[in-house]
Amino acid sequence: MENFVGIGIAATALGVSADTLRRWERAGRVEFRREGGRRVIAAEELARLLRERRAAGAASTSARNRLTGVVLDVKRDGVMAQVEMACGEHRIVSLMSREAADELDLRPGVRATAVIKSTTVIVER
């Protein structure tokens, strides 16, 4: 029995909008099925799209978790900077060198992407 995922969850996983997925469907790039008036995609098809995007260069490092958002605050001292970001429903805080924060010109309101790499991932529901 196949597992299916709703279009909103698929869009989040792929880092695109649901509208983009609808356009891809019209173009024949992806196939959805309708369940109770909702578009759903087979988990296997979603995995194919994720592999396709990775092969196309969507992820050029070993880190797979990328959250795009907006910088809320940057606290700098002599050596370090603490950067707070809002990425959708997630709040991300990163510590980096002050030099790196200055080179990236990080300041409130700037769009940025948090790239998260971890050896341990805990999933809760």
N, C-alpha and C positions, 0 to 999 in steps of 0.2 A: 504494500500500500504506500502510495506516494504521500509525502508531506508537502503542504502548500503554505505559502506566506502571503499576507496581504500586501497590496501595492505600497502602502505607506512604510511598512517595515522594510520592504525591498528597496525602496528609494533611499531610506536612511542608510542601509547597509552599503549601497552603491555610491553614496555621497551625491545623489542627484535628486531632483524634485519628482513628485508623482506625475506632474505634467510632462516632464522629460520622458518618463517611462511610457506614458500614453502615446507620445510622439514616436518613440521607438517601436511601439506596438503597431501603429499605423504604417510605419516604414518597413515592417516585417523583421525587425531586428530582434524582437522578443515576442513570446507568445504567452498571453494570459488566458485564464479560464474564468468563467463567471460562476460564482457561488452565492446565491441569494442576493444578486444584484451587485456584488462586490467583485473586483478584479483580484485574482490570486495567481501566484506564480509558483510553479513546482520548485521545491528547494534545490533540486538538481539543476534546473535552468538558472536559478539565481547564482549558484556556485559557478556555472559556466561563464556567466556575465562577469563575475568577480575575477575569475582567472583571465578572461579576455582583457579586462581593464588593467590588471597587473601586467600582463604581457605588453600592453600598449604603453607602459611607462607610468601608470598612475601611481605606482609605488616604486621608487628607485632606490630605496634602502630596505634593510631588513625589518624596519619598523612598519607595522601594518595599521596602527591606530592613529588616525589623523582627525583632529577635531578643529574645524575652522570656526573662528569666533571674533570677538572684539575685545581689545585690551580695556580693562576697567581701571586699573591702577598700576603704577610702577613706583616702587620704593627703592631708592638708590642710597648706598653708603659709599665709603671710599673704595671698596673692592667688589661688592656684590650688589645684585638687584633682585628684588622679588616682584614678579610680574603676575598680576591677577587677570584672568580672562573669563568671559562668559561665552560658552560654546553650546548654544541651544539651551537645554535644561541643565547643562553641566557647568560647574565652576572649577576652573583649573588654576592652580598656583604653581609657578615655576621659579626655581632659584637658578640664577646664572651669573656670570661675571658682569660687572658694570660695563666693561668694555663691549661685551656682546650685545647688551641691551642698547647701548649707545649706537653701535654700528647698525643695528636693526631699526634704529629710530623708534623704539617702542615708547608709546605714550597713550593716554586714554583716548579712545575713539578709533584707534588704528586697527585695521583688520589684520589678523594673524592666524597661523595654524599651529596648534600644539601637536607635536609628534611624540607619541608615547611609546616607549620601549620598556618592557618589563619581563623578568624571568618568571614571575608569578602573576597569574591572573585569577581572581576570584570572581565568580559569577553568582549573583543572588537574584532571587525572584520573589 
